[in-house]
Amino acid sequence: MKQYHCGTLVPGCDWHTRHEEEAEVMRRAVEHMRQDHGEDTIRESMIDAIRSRIEKVRDAA
Ligand SMILES: [Zn+2]
């Protein structure tokens, strides 16, 4: 399971997501940046910044 907290990149943002696939976490994170932070252009550096902040989490027992 992978998770991403937007607050690690955008201070004060409470949005977070988790999913089995890192690619899906990335997809949701990019969509969130577009919709909630008004980022029309998602740059490669932003993709890298998001990817580096995705954490691996243990599945709920
Ligand atoms: Zn956010």
N, CA, C, O and the ligand as a Tripos MOL2 file, in Angstrom:
@<TRIPOS>MOLECULE
protein
  245   243    62     0     0
PROTEIN
NO_CHARGES

@<TRIPOS>ATOM
      1 N           0.8580   -1.1960    0.0000 N.3       1 MET1
      2 CA          0.0000    0.0000    0.0000 C.3       1 MET1
      3 C           0.8890    1.2400    0.0000 C.2       1 MET1
      4 O           1.8910    1.3070    0.7130 O.2       1 MET1
      5 N           0.5000    2.2230   -0.8190 N.am      2 LYS2
      6 CA          1.2610    3.4700   -0.8950 C.3       2 LYS2
      7 C           0.3590    4.6180   -0.4460 C.2       2 LYS2
      8 O          -0.8500    4.5960   -0.6790 O.2       2 LYS2
      9 N           0.9460    5.6010    0.1890 N.am      3 GLN3
     10 CA          0.1310    6.7510    0.5510 C.3       3 GLN3
     11 C           0.9030    8.0410    0.3240 C.2       3 GLN3
     12 O           2.1340    8.0780    0.3220 O.2       3 GLN3
     13 N           0.1290    9.0850    0.1360 N.am      4 TYR4
     14 CA          0.7040   10.3930   -0.1270 C.3       4 TYR4
     15 C          -0.1140   11.4530    0.6030 C.2       4 TYR4
     16 O          -1.3370   11.5130    0.4740 O.2       4 TYR4
     17 N           0.5780   12.2800    1.3630 N.am      5 HIS5
     18 CA         -0.0650   13.4100    2.0340 C.3       5 HIS5
     19 C           0.3750   14.6770    1.3190 C.2       5 HIS5
     20 O           1.5650   14.9850    1.2510 O.2       5 HIS5
     21 N          -0.5940   15.4050    0.7890 N.am      6 CYS6
     22 CA         -0.2730   16.6260    0.0510 C.3       6 CYS6
     23 C           0.4240   17.6460    0.9590 C.2       6 CYS6
     24 O           1.2250   18.4530    0.4870 O.2       6 CYS6
     25 N           0.1180   17.6080    2.2560 N.am      7 GLY7
     26 CA          0.7170   18.5510    3.1900 C.3       7 GLY7
     27 C           2.2400   18.4910    3.2360 C.2       7 GLY7
     28 O           2.8790   19.4460    3.6780 O.2       7 GLY7
     29 N           2.8300   17.3910    2.7900 N.am      8 THR8
     30 CA          4.2890   17.3060    2.7520 C.3       8 THR8
     31 C           4.8650   18.1690    1.6370 C.2       8 THR8
     32 O           6.0400   18.5350    1.6600 O.2       8 THR8
     33 N           4.0110   18.4890    0.6550 N.am      9 LEU9
     34 CA          4.4530   19.3140   -0.4720 C.3       9 LEU9
     35 C           3.8480   20.7160   -0.4000 C.2       9 LEU9
     36 O           4.5170   21.7130   -0.6720 O.2       9 LEU9
     37 N           2.5570   20.7690   -0.0250 N.am     10 VAL10
     38 CA          1.8500   22.0390    0.0990 C.3      10 VAL10
     39 C           1.4720   22.2130    1.5710 C.2      10 VAL10
     40 O           0.4800   21.6480    2.0320 O.2      10 VAL10
     41 N           2.2610   22.9900    2.2990 N.am     11 PRO11
     42 CA          2.0110   23.1420    3.7430 C.3      11 PRO11
     43 C           0.5780   23.5660    4.0340 C.2      11 PRO11
     44 O           0.0500   24.4940    3.4220 O.2      11 PRO11
     45 N          -0.0420   22.8600    4.9870 N.am     12 GLY12
     46 CA         -1.3910   23.2110    5.4000 C.3      12 GLY12
     47 C          -2.4820   22.4440    4.6880 C.2      12 GLY12
     48 O          -3.6430   22.5130    5.0890 O.2      12 GLY12
     49 N          -2.1360   21.7120    3.6380 N.am     13 CYS13
     50 CA         -3.1490   20.9440    2.9220 C.3      13 CYS13
     51 C          -3.3550   19.5980    3.6120 C.2      13 CYS13
     52 O          -2.3950   18.8750    3.8780 O.2      13 CYS13
     53 N          -4.6160   19.2680    3.9000 N.am     14 ASP14
     54 CA         -4.9240   18.0300    4.6120 C.3      14 ASP14
     55 C          -5.2060   16.8470    3.6870 C.2      14 ASP14
     56 O          -5.4000   15.7220    4.1470 O.2      14 ASP14
     57 N          -5.2270   17.1120    2.3810 N.am     15 TRP15
     58 CA         -5.5980   16.0530    1.4440 C.3      15 TRP15
     59 C          -4.5760   14.9320    1.4530 C.2      15 TRP15
     60 O          -3.3670   15.1610    1.4900 O.2      15 TRP15
     61 N          -5.0930   13.7190    1.4190 N.am     16 HIS16
     62 CA         -4.1970   12.5620    1.3110 C.3      16 HIS16
     63 C          -4.9250   11.4350    0.5990 C.2      16 HIS16
     64 O          -6.1520   11.4310    0.5070 O.2      16 HIS16
     65 N          -4.1610   10.4910    0.1040 N.am     17 THR17
     66 CA         -4.7550    9.3550   -0.5850 C.3      17 THR17
     67 C          -3.8700    8.1410   -0.3690 C.2      17 THR17
     68 O          -2.6810    8.2630   -0.0750 O.2      17 THR17
     69 N          -4.4600    6.9840   -0.5180 N.am     18 ARG18
     70 CA         -3.6600    5.7620   -0.4940 C.3      18 ARG18
     71 C          -4.2420    4.7470   -1.4530 C.2      18 ARG18
     72 O          -5.4520    4.6940   -1.6740 O.2      18 ARG18
     73 N          -3.3650    3.9480   -2.0140 N.am     19 HIS19
     74 CA         -3.7740    2.9380   -2.9810 C.3      19 HIS19
     75 C          -2.6690    1.9060   -3.0940 C.2      19 HIS19
     76 O          -1.5120    2.1640   -2.7620 O.2      19 HIS19
     77 N          -3.0510    0.7320   -3.5700 N.am     20 GLU20
     78 CA         -2.0700   -0.3460   -3.7250 C.3      20 GLU20
     79 C          -0.9740    0.0250   -4.7260 C.2      20 GLU20
     80 O           0.1980   -0.2980   -4.5290 O.2      20 GLU20
     81 N          -1.3770    0.7120   -5.8070 N.am     21 GLU21
     82 CA         -0.4480    1.0190   -6.8900 C.3      21 GLU21
     83 C           0.0800    2.4520   -6.7930 C.2      21 GLU21
     84 O          -0.6920    3.4030   -6.6730 O.2      21 GLU21
     85 N           1.3930    2.5910   -6.8470 N.am     22 GLU22
     86 CA          1.9860    3.9290   -6.8110 C.3      22 GLU22
     87 C           1.4810    4.7840   -7.9680 C.2      22 GLU22
     88 O           1.2750    5.9880   -7.8170 O.2      22 GLU22
     89 N           1.2820    4.1500   -9.1320 N.am     23 ALA23
     90 CA          0.8190    4.8910  -10.3090 C.3      23 ALA23
     91 C          -0.5410    5.5360  -10.0680 C.2      23 ALA23
     92 O          -0.8030    6.6460  -10.5300 O.2      23 ALA23
     93 N          -1.4040    4.8290   -9.3400 N.am     24 GLU24
     94 CA         -2.7320    5.3710   -9.0490 C.3      24 GLU24
     95 C          -2.6290    6.5080   -8.0300 C.2      24 GLU24
     96 O          -3.3490    7.5000   -8.1380 O.2      24 GLU24
     97 N          -1.7500    6.3720   -7.0570 N.am     25 VAL25
     98 CA         -1.5210    7.4580   -6.0950 C.3      25 VAL25
     99 C          -1.0270    8.7000   -6.8490 C.2      25 VAL25
    100 O          -1.4800    9.8130   -6.5800 O.2      25 VAL25
    101 N          -0.1090    8.5080   -7.7790 N.am     26 MET26
    102 CA          0.4080    9.6180   -8.5920 C.3      26 MET26
    103 C          -0.7150   10.2780   -9.3830 C.2      26 MET26
    104 O          -0.8290   11.5020   -9.4270 O.2      26 MET26
    105 N          -1.5460    9.4360  -10.0080 N.am     27 ARG27
    106 CA         -2.6310    9.9540  -10.8400 C.3      27 ARG27
    107 C          -3.5710   10.8360  -10.0010 C.2      27 ARG27
    108 O          -3.9560   11.9300  -10.4140 O.2      27 ARG27
    109 N          -3.9230   10.3330   -8.8260 N.am     28 ARG28
    110 CA         -4.8270   11.0860   -7.9420 C.3      28 ARG28
    111 C          -4.1660   12.3700   -7.4420 C.2      28 ARG28
    112 O          -4.8080   13.4150   -7.3500 O.2      28 ARG28
    113 N          -2.8820   12.2770   -7.1240 N.am     29 ALA29
    114 CA         -2.1600   13.4410   -6.6050 C.3      29 ALA29
    115 C          -2.0960   14.5480   -7.6580 C.2      29 ALA29
    116 O          -2.2790   15.7260   -7.3500 O.2      29 ALA29
    117 N          -1.8310   14.1470   -8.9080 N.am     30 VAL30
    118 CA         -1.7620   15.1270   -9.9920 C.3      30 VAL30
    119 C          -3.1270   15.7760  -10.2080 C.2      30 VAL30
    120 O          -3.2280   16.9860  -10.4090 O.2      30 VAL30
    121 N          -4.1760   14.9490  -10.1630 N.am     31 GLU31
    122 CA         -5.5290   15.4730  -10.3290 C.3      31 GLU31
    123 C          -5.8670   16.4620   -9.2100 C.2      31 GLU31
    124 O          -6.4860   17.5010   -9.4430 O.2      31 GLU31
    125 N          -5.4490   16.1170   -8.0000 N.am     32 HIS32
    126 CA         -5.6640   17.0010   -6.8500 C.3      32 HIS32
    127 C          -4.9180   18.3280   -7.0330 C.2      32 HIS32
    128 O          -5.4630   19.3880   -6.7280 O.2      32 HIS32
    129 N          -3.6960   18.2760   -7.5220 N.am     33 MET33
    130 CA         -2.9360   19.5080   -7.7470 C.3      33 MET33
    131 C          -3.6540   20.4070   -8.7500 C.2      33 MET33
    132 O          -3.6920   21.6280   -8.5940 O.2      33 MET33
    133 N          -4.2220   19.7810   -9.7820 N.am     34 ARG34
    134 CA         -4.9580   20.5370  -10.8010 C.3      34 ARG34
    135 C          -6.2130   21.1620  -10.2230 C.2      34 ARG34
    136 O          -6.4610   22.3580  -10.3800 O.2      34 ARG34
    137 N          -6.9990   20.3350   -9.5540 N.am     35 GLN35
    138 CA         -8.3290   20.7740   -9.1330 C.3      35 GLN35
    139 C          -8.2980   21.6760   -7.9120 C.2      35 GLN35
    140 O          -9.0260   22.6680   -7.8580 O.2      35 GLN35
    141 N          -7.4680   21.3470   -6.9330 N.am     36 ASP36
    142 CA         -7.5130   22.0700   -5.6610 C.3      36 ASP36
    143 C          -6.4190   23.1080   -5.5030 C.2      36 ASP36
    144 O          -6.5250   23.9920   -4.6540 O.2      36 ASP36
    145 N          -5.3650   23.0140   -6.3120 N.am     37 HIS37
    146 CA         -4.2900   23.9910   -6.1930 C.3      37 HIS37
    147 C          -4.0900   24.8030   -7.4680 C.2      37 HIS37
    148 O          -3.1740   25.6200   -7.5620 O.2      37 HIS37
    149 N          -4.9650   24.5650   -8.4550 N.am     38 GLY38
    150 CA         -4.9410   25.3800   -9.6640 C.3      38 GLY38
    151 C          -3.7020   25.2320  -10.5120 C.2      38 GLY38
    152 O          -3.3350   26.1470  -11.2500 O.2      38 GLY38
    153 N          -3.0390   24.0570  -10.4100 N.am     39 GLU39
    154 CA         -1.8420   23.8220  -11.2150 C.3      39 GLU39
    155 C          -2.2590   23.2950  -12.5860 C.2      39 GLU39
    156 O          -2.5550   22.1100  -12.7370 O.2      39 GLU39
    157 N          -2.2830   24.1800  -13.5810 N.am     40 ASP40
    158 CA         -2.6890   23.7520  -14.9120 C.3      40 ASP40
    159 C          -1.6170   22.9060  -15.5790 C.2      40 ASP40
    160 O          -1.9110   21.9600  -16.3100 O.2      40 ASP40
    161 N          -0.3830   23.2630  -15.3160 N.am     41 THR41
    162 CA          0.7410   22.5360  -15.9100 C.3      41 THR41
    163 C           1.4660   21.7670  -14.8180 C.2      41 THR41
    164 O           2.0030   22.3460  -13.8740 O.2      41 THR41
    165 N           1.4690   20.4590  -14.9700 N.am     42 ILE42
    166 CA          2.1790   19.6260  -13.9990 C.3      42 ILE42
    167 C           3.5740   19.3590  -14.5510 C.2      42 ILE42
    168 O           3.7460   18.5960  -15.5010 O.2      42 ILE42
    169 N           4.5480   19.9920  -13.9490 N.am     43 ARG43
    170 CA          5.9190   19.8640  -14.4320 C.3      43 ARG43
    171 C           6.5730   18.5710  -13.9440 C.2      43 ARG43
    172 O           6.1580   17.9650  -12.9560 O.2      43 ARG43
    173 N           7.6130   18.1800  -14.6820 N.am     44 GLU44
    174 CA          8.3550   16.9750  -14.3090 C.3      44 GLU44
    175 C           8.9050   17.0990  -12.8900 C.2      44 GLU44
    176 O           8.9340   16.1250  -12.1380 O.2      44 GLU44
    177 N           9.3430   18.3130  -12.5300 N.am     45 SER45
    178 CA          9.8940   18.5030  -11.1900 C.3      45 SER45
    179 C           8.8250   18.2810  -10.1150 C.2      45 SER45
    180 O           9.1200   17.8280   -9.0090 O.2      45 SER45
    181 N           7.5710   18.6120  -10.4660 N.am     46 MET46
    182 CA          6.4900   18.3960   -9.5110 C.3      46 MET46
    183 C           6.1930   16.8990   -9.3820 C.2      46 MET46
    184 O           5.9410   16.3960   -8.2870 O.2      46 MET46
    185 N           6.2270   16.2010  -10.5140 N.am     47 ILE47
    186 CA          6.0470   14.7460  -10.4930 C.3      47 ILE47
    187 C           7.1020   14.1080   -9.5870 C.2      47 ILE47
    188 O           6.7970   13.2420   -8.7670 O.2      47 ILE47
    189 N           8.3410   14.5520   -9.7540 N.am     48 ASP48
    190 CA          9.4290   14.0120   -8.9280 C.3      48 ASP48
    191 C           9.2060   14.3280   -7.4530 C.2      48 ASP48
    192 O           9.4450   13.4900   -6.5840 O.2      48 ASP48
    193 N           8.7420   15.5510   -7.1840 N.am     49 ALA49
    194 CA          8.5100   15.9680   -5.8040 C.3      49 ALA49
    195 C           7.4200   15.1140   -5.1610 C.2      49 ALA49
    196 O           7.5390   14.7100   -4.0040 O.2      49 ALA49
    197 N           6.3640   14.8450   -5.9140 N.am     50 ILE50
    198 CA          5.2780   14.0000   -5.4010 C.3      50 ILE50
    199 C           5.7920   12.5760   -5.1860 C.2      50 ILE50
    200 O           5.5700   11.9760   -4.1350 O.2      50 ILE50
    201 N           6.4760   12.0510   -6.1890 N.am     51 ARG51
    202 CA          6.9330   10.6600   -6.1060 C.3      51 ARG51
    203 C           7.8520   10.4380   -4.9040 C.2      51 ARG51
    204 O           7.7820    9.4140   -4.2250 O.2      51 ARG51
    205 N           8.7110   11.4250   -4.6620 N.am     52 SER52
    206 CA          9.6590   11.2810   -3.5590 C.3      52 SER52
    207 C           8.9700   11.3430   -2.1960 C.2      52 SER52
    208 O           9.5650   10.9840   -1.1810 O.2      52 SER52
    209 N           7.7120   11.8010   -2.1750 N.am     53 ARG53
    210 CA          6.9670   11.9240   -0.9190 C.3      53 ARG53
    211 C           5.9520   10.8030   -0.7060 C.2      53 ARG53
    212 O           5.2800   10.7520    0.3240 O.2      53 ARG53
    213 N           5.8450    9.9060   -1.6890 N.am     54 ILE54
    214 CA          4.9390    8.7720   -1.5180 C.3      54 ILE54
    215 C           5.5840    7.7830   -0.5530 C.2      54 ILE54
    216 O           6.7350    7.3760   -0.7140 O.2      54 ILE54
    217 N           4.7980    7.4140    0.4510 N.am     55 GLU55
    218 CA          5.3090    6.5100    1.4700 C.3      55 GLU55
    219 C           4.7080    5.1250    1.3090 C.2      55 GLU55
    220 O           3.5660    4.9710    0.8760 O.2      55 GLU55
    221 N           5.4910    4.1290    1.6620 N.am     56 LYS56
    222 CA          4.9660    2.7750    1.7060 C.3      56 LYS56
    223 C           4.3620    2.5680    3.0980 C.2      56 LYS56
    224 O           4.9950    2.8720    4.1080 O.2      56 LYS56
    225 N           3.1400    2.0540    3.1390 N.am     57 VAL57
    226 CA          2.5090    1.8090    4.4310 C.3      57 VAL57
    227 C           2.0950    0.3390    4.5400 C.2      57 VAL57
    228 O           1.7890   -0.3190    3.5460 O.2      57 VAL57
    229 N           2.0980   -0.1340    5.7460 N.am     58 ARG58
    230 CA          1.7040   -1.5010    6.0120 C.3      58 ARG58
    231 C           0.1930   -1.6170    5.8210 C.2      58 ARG58
    232 O          -0.5590   -0.7320    6.2280 O.2      58 ARG58
    233 N          -0.2390   -2.6970    5.2070 N.am     59 ASP59
    234 CA         -1.6770   -2.9200    5.0400 C.3      59 ASP59
    235 C          -2.3220   -3.0870    6.4150 C.2      59 ASP59
    236 O          -1.7120   -3.6220    7.3410 O.2      59 ASP59
    237 N          -3.5550   -2.6240    6.5280 N.am     60 ALA60
    238 CA         -4.2890   -2.7650    7.7760 C.3      60 ALA60
    239 C          -4.4530   -4.2540    8.1040 C.2      60 ALA60
    240 O          -4.8630   -5.0460    7.2560 O.2      60 ALA60
    241 N          -4.1370   -4.6050    9.3040 N.am     61 ALA61
    242 CA         -4.1760   -6.0250    9.6820 C.3      61 ALA61
    243 C          -5.6160   -6.4790    9.9300 C.2      61 ALA61
    244 O          -5.8490   -7.6420   10.2580 O.2      61 ALA61
    245 ZN         -3.2410   19.6430   -1.6060 Zn       62 ZN62
@<TRIPOS>BOND
     1     1     2 1
     2     2     3 1
     3     3     4 2
     4     3     5 am
     5     5     6 1
     6     6     7 1
     7     7     8 2
     8     7     9 am
     9     9    10 1
    10    10    11 1
    11    11    12 2
    12    11    13 am
    13    13    14 1
    14    14    15 1
    15    15    16 2
    16    15    17 am
    17    17    18 1
    18    18    19 1
    19    19    20 2
    20    19    21 am
    21    21    22 1
    22    22    23 1
    23    23    24 2
    24    23    25 am
    25    25    26 1
    26    26    27 1
    27    27    28 2
    28    27    29 am
    29    29    30 1
    30    30    31 1
    31    31    32 2
    32    31    33 am
    33    33    34 1
    34    34    35 1
    35    35    36 2
    36    35    37 am
    37    37    38 1
    38    38    39 1
    39    39    40 2
    40    39    41 am
    41    41    42 1
    42    42    43 1
    43    43    44 2
    44    43    45 am
    45    45    46 1
    46    46    47 1
    47    47    48 2
    48    47    49 am
    49    49    50 1
    50    50    51 1
    51    51    52 2
    52    51    53 am
    53    53    54 1
    54    54    55 1
    55    55    56 2
    56    55    57 am
    57    57    58 1
    58    58    59 1
    59    59    60 2
    60    59    61 am
    61    61    62 1
    62    62    63 1
    63    63    64 2
    64    63    65 am
    65    65    66 1
    66    66    67 1
    67    67    68 2
    68    67    69 am
    69    69    70 1
    70    70    71 1
    71    71    72 2
    72    71    73 am
    73    73    74 1
    74    74    75 1
    75    75    76 2
    76    75    77 am
    77    77    78 1
    78    78    79 1
    79    79    80 2
    80    79    81 am
    81    81    82 1
    82    82    83 1
    83    83    84 2
    84    83    85 am
    85    85    86 1
    86    86    87 1
    87    87    88 2
    88    87    89 am
    89    89    90 1
    90    90    91 1
    91    91    92 2
    92    91    93 am
    93    93    94 1
    94    94    95 1
    95    95    96 2
    96    95    97 am
    97    97    98 1
    98    98    99 1
    99    99   100 2
   100    99   101 am
   101   101   102 1
   102   102   103 1
   103   103   104 2
   104   103   105 am
   105   105   106 1
   106   106   107 1
   107   107   108 2
   108   107   109 am
   109   109   110 1
   110   110   111 1
   111   111   112 2
   112   111   113 am
   113   113   114 1
   114   114   115 1
   115   115   116 2
   116   115   117 am
   117   117   118 1
   118   118   119 1
   119   119   120 2
   120   119   121 am
   121   121   122 1
   122   122   123 1
   123   123   124 2
   124   123   125 am
   125   125   126 1
   126   126   127 1
   127   127   128 2
   128   127   129 am
   129   129   130 1
   130   130   131 1
   131   131   132 2
   132   131   133 am
   133   133   134 1
   134   134   135 1
   135   135   136 2
   136   135   137 am
   137   137   138 1
   138   138   139 1
   139   139   140 2
   140   139   141 am
   141   141   142 1
   142   142   143 1
   143   143   144 2
   144   143   145 am
   145   145   146 1
   146   146   147 1
   147   147   148 2
   148   147   149 am
   149   149   150 1
   150   150   151 1
   151   151   152 2
   152   151   153 am
   153   153   154 1
   154   154   155 1
   155   155   156 2
   156   155   157 am
   157   157   158 1
   158   158   159 1
   159   159   160 2
   160   159   161 am
   161   161   162 1
   162   162   163 1
   163   163   164 2
   164   163   165 am
   165   165   166 1
   166   166   167 1
   167   167   168 2
   168   167   169 am
   169   169   170 1
   170   170   171 1
   171   171   172 2
   172   171   173 am
   173   173   174 1
   174   174   175 1
   175   175   176 2
   176   175   177 am
   177   177   178 1
   178   178   179 1
   179   179   180 2
   180   179   181 am
   181   181   182 1
   182   182   183 1
   183   183   184 2
   184   183   185 am
   185   185   186 1
   186   186   187 1
   187   187   188 2
   188   187   189 am
   189   189   190 1
   190   190   191 1
   191   191   192 2
   192   191   193 am
   193   193   194 1
   194   194   195 1
   195   195   196 2
   196   195   197 am
   197   197   198 1
   198   198   199 1
   199   199   200 2
   200   199   201 am
   201   201   202 1
   202   202   203 1
   203   203   204 2
   204   203   205 am
   205   205   206 1
   206   206   207 1
   207   207   208 2
   208   207   209 am
   209   209   210 1
   210   210   211 1
   211   211   212 2
   212   211   213 am
   213   213   214 1
   214   214   215 1
   215   215   216 2
   216   215   217 am
   217   217   218 1
   218   218   219 1
   219   219   220 2
   220   219   221 am
   221   221   222 1
   222   222   223 1
   223   223   224 2
   224   223   225 am
   225   225   226 1
   226   226   227 1
   227   227   228 2
   228   227   229 am
   229   229   230 1
   230   230   231 1
   231   231   232 2
   232   231   233 am
   233   233   234 1
   234   234   235 1
   235   235   236 2
   236   235   237 am
   237   237   238 1
   238   238   239 1
   239   239   240 2
   240   239   241 am
   241   241   242 1
   242   242   243 1
   243   243   244 2
@<TRIPOS>SUBSTRUCTURE
     1 MET1         2 RESIDUE 1 A MET
     2 LYS2         6 RESIDUE 1 A LYS
     3 GLN3        10 RESIDUE 1 A GLN
     4 TYR4        14 RESIDUE 1 A TYR
     5 HIS5        18 RESIDUE 1 A HIS
     6 CYS6        22 RESIDUE 1 A CYS
     7 GLY7        26 RESIDUE 1 A GLY
     8 THR8        30 RESIDUE 1 A THR
     9 LEU9        34 RESIDUE 1 A LEU
    10 VAL10       38 RESIDUE 1 A VAL
    11 PRO11       42 RESIDUE 1 A PRO
    12 GLY12       46 RESIDUE 1 A GLY
    13 CYS13       50 RESIDUE 1 A CYS
    14 ASP14       54 RESIDUE 1 A ASP
    15 TRP15       58 RESIDUE 1 A TRP
    16 HIS16       62 RESIDUE 1 A HIS
    17 THR17       66 RESIDUE 1 A THR
    18 ARG18       70 RESIDUE 1 A ARG
    19 HIS19       74 RESIDUE 1 A HIS
    20 GLU20       78 RESIDUE 1 A GLU
    21 GLU21       82 RESIDUE 1 A GLU
    22 GLU22       86 RESIDUE 1 A GLU
    23 ALA23       90 RESIDUE 1 A ALA
    24 GLU24       94 RESIDUE 1 A GLU
    25 VAL25       98 RESIDUE 1 A VAL
    26 MET26      102 RESIDUE 1 A MET
    27 ARG27      106 RESIDUE 1 A ARG
    28 ARG28      110 RESIDUE 1 A ARG
    29 ALA29      114 RESIDUE 1 A ALA
    30 VAL30      118 RESIDUE 1 A VAL
    31 GLU31      122 RESIDUE 1 A GLU
    32 HIS32      126 RESIDUE 1 A HIS
    33 MET33      130 RESIDUE 1 A MET
    34 ARG34      134 RESIDUE 1 A ARG
    35 GLN35      138 RESIDUE 1 A GLN
    36 ASP36      142 RESIDUE 1 A ASP
    37 HIS37      146 RESIDUE 1 A HIS
    38 GLY38      150 RESIDUE 1 A GLY
    39 GLU39      154 RESIDUE 1 A GLU
    40 ASP40      158 RESIDUE 1 A ASP
    41 THR41      162 RESIDUE 1 A THR
    42 ILE42      166 RESIDUE 1 A ILE
    43 ARG43      170 RESIDUE 1 A ARG
    44 GLU44      174 RESIDUE 1 A GLU
    45 SER45      178 RESIDUE 1 A SER
    46 MET46      182 RESIDUE 1 A MET
    47 ILE47      186 RESIDUE 1 A ILE
    48 ASP48      190 RESIDUE 1 A ASP
    49 ALA49      194 RESIDUE 1 A ALA
    50 ILE50      198 RESIDUE 1 A ILE
    51 ARG51      202 RESIDUE 1 A ARG
    52 SER52      206 RESIDUE 1 A SER
    53 ARG53      210 RESIDUE 1 A ARG
    54 ILE54      214 RESIDUE 1 A ILE
    55 GLU55      218 RESIDUE 1 A GLU
    56 LYS56      222 RESIDUE 1 A LYS
    57 VAL57      226 RESIDUE 1 A VAL
    58 ARG58      230 RESIDUE 1 A ARG
    59 ASP59      234 RESIDUE 1 A ASP
    60 ALA60      238 RESIDUE 1 A ALA
    61 ALA61      242 RESIDUE 1 A ALA
    62 ZN62       245 GROUP 0 **** ****
